[in-house]
Amino acid sequence: MAGSAPAPSSVASESEGDVGFDLRATAPTTPIHRTFTPRPSVVVRTTAGVAVVVAVLGAASVLVAGCSGGDAEIGVEGPGSSGVEANARVIRVVDGDTVVADIDGQEERVRLIGIDTPESVEQGSPVECFGKEASKHTRELLAEGTAVRIELDAEPRDRYDRLLGYVYRASDGLFVNLAIVRDGYGNSYTFPPNVAHTDQFRDAAAAARDGGVGLWSACADDLPFPAGQR
């Protein structure tokens, strides 16, 4: 949701419309530096190009890792062709691009970064075209209790104190952010410095738009995105 995110940036989906393009990502090879104030129980550490979130709840445990050095092949099928190690569990879906997750006993609101879905729940804003459908689709991908892996980019939180993450479904490695765009329920939305998967999101959005998938057909006369995002 563009209005609720700070200003603007794959496991085959079970839905139809697989466009079949090859998506690859090269992770940064230099250490990531960031400035933000973590919650008292969450510490962010940067070591040798790896961003990790450590929850300090009794015995500390590594929960979220992303942006590791070297090349990583990431498509709709995620970092591997099968499942991935979980570090969180979905409590509920807020809307198409925001979920609430349990990370080692701590409830966190997580904004799926690199994408934007139509508004459906923002206070004072009307429900946008395909907003309810986008929320429903995300709930189908991430049902309550779904185990997920959340990976961070250069900036781990936004001004609303939400975690900014790439979300993978643990059971099959589905790259949820990318699947939402590919299936026509959202658009790419780039907000530096979180740009690790920008090219994949743009390619997926272009393919969905050209194919008239989802909102690109249903909302052709009322697209819920600013002109610069289309």
C-alpha positions as CSV (number, residue, x, y, z in Angstrom):
1,M,0.0,0.0,0.0
2,A,1.7,3.1,-1.2
3,G,-0.1,5.3,1.2
4,S,1.0,3.4,4.3
5,A,4.6,2.7,3.3
6,P,7.4,5.3,3.3
7,A,7.8,7.1,0.0
8,P,8.8,4.9,-3.0
9,S,11.6,1.1,-4.5
10,S,9.8,-17.8,-6.4
11,V,8.4,-21.8,-5.6
12,A,5.8,-21.7,-8.3
13,S,2.6,-20.0,-7.2
14,E,-0.4,-22.2,-7.0
15,S,-2.4,-19.7,-9.0
16,E,-2.5,-19.7,-12.8
17,G,-0.6,-17.3,-15.0
18,D,3.0,-18.5,-14.6
19,V,5.0,-16.3,-17.0
20,G,8.0,-18.5,-16.9
21,F,10.8,-15.8,-16.8
22,D,14.1,-16.5,-15.1
23,L,14.6,-14.3,-12.0
24,R,18.0,-14.0,-10.3
25,A,19.2,-11.7,-7.6
26,T,22.7,-10.7,-6.6
27,A,23.0,-10.0,-2.9
28,P,25.3,-7.2,-1.7
29,T,28.9,-8.3,-0.9
30,T,29.7,-5.4,1.4
31,P,28.6,-4.9,5.0
32,I,25.2,-3.3,5.5
33,H,25.1,-0.1,7.6
34,R,21.9,1.2,9.0
35,T,20.6,3.7,11.6
36,F,17.4,3.1,13.5
37,T,16.2,2.5,17.0
38,P,15.3,-1.1,17.6
39,R,12.7,-2.2,20.1
40,P,14.1,-3.1,23.5
41,S,13.8,-6.8,22.9
42,V,15.1,-6.8,19.3
43,V,18.7,-6.2,18.3
44,V,20.0,-5.8,14.7
45,R,23.5,-6.9,14.1
46,T,25.6,-6.6,10.9
47,T,28.4,-9.1,10.4
48,A,30.4,-9.7,7.2
49,G,27.6,-8.6,4.9
50,V,24.9,-10.5,6.7
51,A,22.0,-8.7,8.3
52,V,20.4,-10.6,11.2
53,V,17.7,-9.8,13.7
54,V,18.3,-11.3,17.1
55,A,15.4,-11.4,19.6
56,V,16.6,-11.1,23.2
57,L,14.0,-13.2,25.0
58,G,15.9,-15.2,27.5
59,A,18.3,-17.2,25.3
60,A,19.1,-15.1,22.2
61,S,18.4,-16.7,18.9
62,V,19.0,-15.7,15.3
63,L,15.6,-15.0,13.7
64,V,16.0,-13.2,10.4
65,A,18.9,-13.2,8.0
66,G,19.1,-11.6,4.6
67,C,21.5,-10.0,2.2
68,S,24.2,-12.5,2.6
69,G,27.4,-12.1,0.6
70,G,27.8,-13.8,-2.7
71,D,25.3,-14.7,-5.5
72,A,21.9,-16.1,-4.6
73,E,19.5,-17.5,-7.2
74,I,16.1,-16.3,-6.2
75,G,13.0,-16.8,-8.3
76,V,9.3,-17.3,-7.5
77,E,10.6,-20.6,-6.1
78,G,12.6,-18.8,-3.5
79,P,16.2,-19.5,-2.4
80,G,15.8,-23.2,-3.0
81,S,13.6,-25.6,-5.0
82,S,12.0,-27.0,-1.8
83,G,11.2,-25.7,1.6
84,V,13.2,-23.2,3.6
85,E,14.0,-22.8,7.3
86,A,11.3,-20.9,9.1
87,N,12.1,-18.1,11.5
88,A,8.5,-16.8,12.1
89,R,4.9,-17.8,12.0
90,V,2.0,-15.8,10.5
91,I,-0.6,-14.6,13.1
92,R,-2.8,-12.8,10.6
93,V,-2.9,-10.9,7.3
94,V,-3.6,-7.2,7.6
95,D,-4.0,-6.5,3.9
96,G,-2.4,-7.4,0.7
97,D,1.1,-6.4,1.6
98,T,1.2,-6.4,5.4
99,V,1.1,-9.3,7.9
100,V,1.5,-9.8,11.6
101,A,4.0,-12.5,12.5
102,D,5.2,-14.2,15.7
103,I,9.0,-14.0,15.8
104,D,10.2,-16.0,18.7
105,G,7.2,-15.1,20.8
106,Q,7.2,-11.4,19.8
107,E,4.4,-10.0,17.7
108,E,5.7,-8.0,14.7
109,R,3.9,-6.1,12.0
110,V,5.8,-7.0,8.7
111,R,5.5,-4.9,5.5
112,L,6.3,-6.9,2.4
113,I,8.8,-4.7,0.7
114,G,9.4,-4.1,-3.0
115,I,5.7,-4.3,-3.8
116,D,2.5,-2.4,-3.3
117,T,-1.1,-3.7,-3.2
118,P,-4.3,-1.7,-3.4
119,E,-5.6,-0.1,-0.2
120,S,-8.3,-2.1,1.7
121,V,-8.1,-1.2,5.3
122,E,-6.3,2.2,5.7
123,Q,-8.3,4.5,8.0
124,G,-9.7,7.5,6.2
125,S,-9.0,6.0,2.7
126,P,-11.5,4.3,0.4
127,V,-11.1,0.7,-0.6
128,E,-9.2,0.7,-3.9
129,C,-10.0,-1.4,-6.9
130,F,-8.9,-5.0,-6.2
131,G,-8.0,-4.1,-2.6
132,K,-10.2,-6.8,-1.1
133,E,-9.1,-9.3,-3.7
134,A,-5.4,-8.6,-2.9
135,S,-6.0,-9.1,0.8
136,K,-7.9,-12.4,0.1
137,H,-5.0,-13.6,-2.1
138,T,-2.4,-12.9,0.6
139,R,-4.5,-14.7,3.1
140,E,-4.6,-17.7,0.8
141,L,-0.8,-17.7,0.4
142,L,-0.2,-17.1,4.1
143,A,-3.0,-18.6,6.2
144,E,-3.0,-18.2,9.9
145,G,-0.2,-20.2,11.5
146,T,1.8,-20.5,8.3
147,A,5.6,-20.9,9.0
148,V,7.6,-18.4,7.0
149,R,11.1,-17.1,6.6
150,I,11.5,-13.3,6.8
151,E,14.6,-11.8,5.2
152,L,15.7,-8.2,5.5
153,D,17.3,-5.7,3.2
154,A,19.5,-2.7,4.0
155,E,16.9,-0.8,6.0
156,P,15.0,-3.1,8.5
157,R,12.2,-0.8,9.7
158,D,10.1,2.0,8.4
159,R,8.9,5.1,10.2
160,Y,5.9,3.2,11.5
161,D,8.3,0.7,13.2
162,R,7.2,-2.1,10.9
163,L,9.7,-4.8,9.9
164,L,10.5,-4.5,6.2
165,G,10.9,-8.0,4.8
166,Y,11.0,-10.4,2.0
167,V,8.7,-13.3,3.0
168,Y,9.2,-16.9,2.0
169,R,6.7,-19.7,2.8
170,A,8.7,-22.3,4.7
171,S,6.9,-25.4,3.4
172,D,7.8,-24.8,-0.3
173,G,10.0,-21.7,-0.4
174,L,7.4,-19.6,-2.2
175,F,8.7,-16.0,-2.5
176,V,5.4,-14.4,-1.4
177,N,6.3,-10.8,-2.3
178,L,7.1,-11.8,-5.9
179,A,4.1,-14.2,-6.2
180,I,1.7,-11.4,-5.3
181,V,3.0,-9.2,-8.1
182,R,3.3,-12.0,-10.6
183,D,-0.3,-13.1,-9.9
184,G,-1.6,-9.6,-10.6
185,Y,-2.6,-8.6,-7.1
186,G,0.1,-5.9,-6.7
187,N,2.7,-3.8,-8.4
188,S,6.4,-3.3,-7.9
189,Y,7.2,-0.5,-5.5
190,T,10.9,0.5,-5.1
191,F,12.0,2.5,-2.0
192,P,15.8,2.7,-1.7
193,P,17.9,1.5,0.0
194,N,15.8,-1.7,-0.1
195,V,16.4,-2.7,-3.7
196,A,17.7,-6.3,-3.6
197,H,14.9,-7.7,-5.7
198,T,13.8,-4.6,-7.7
199,D,14.5,-6.1,-11.1
200,Q,12.5,-9.3,-10.3
201,F,9.5,-7.2,-9.1
202,R,9.6,-5.0,-12.1
203,D,9.8,-7.9,-14.5
204,A,6.9,-9.7,-12.8
205,A,4.7,-6.5,-12.8
206,A,5.5,-5.9,-16.5
207,A,4.5,-9.5,-17.4
208,A,1.3,-9.3,-15.4
209,R,0.4,-6.0,-16.9
210,D,1.1,-7.1,-20.5
211,G,-0.9,-10.3,-19.9
212,G,-3.8,-8.4,-18.3
213,V,-3.5,-10.6,-15.2
214,G,-5.6,-9.7,-12.1
215,L,-6.0,-6.0,-11.3
216,W,-4.3,-5.0,-14.6
217,S,-7.5,-6.2,-16.3
218,A,-10.1,-5.7,-13.6
219,C,-8.9,-2.1,-12.8
220,A,-7.9,-1.0,-16.3
221,D,-9.9,2.2,-16.0
222,D,-9.1,2.8,-12.3
223,L,-5.6,1.6,-11.6
224,P,-4.8,2.0,-7.8
225,F,-1.2,3.1,-8.4
226,P,0.3,6.5,-9.2
227,A,1.4,7.0,-12.8
228,G,5.1,6.6,-11.8
229,Q,4.5,3.1,-10.5
230,R,2.8,1.7,-13.6
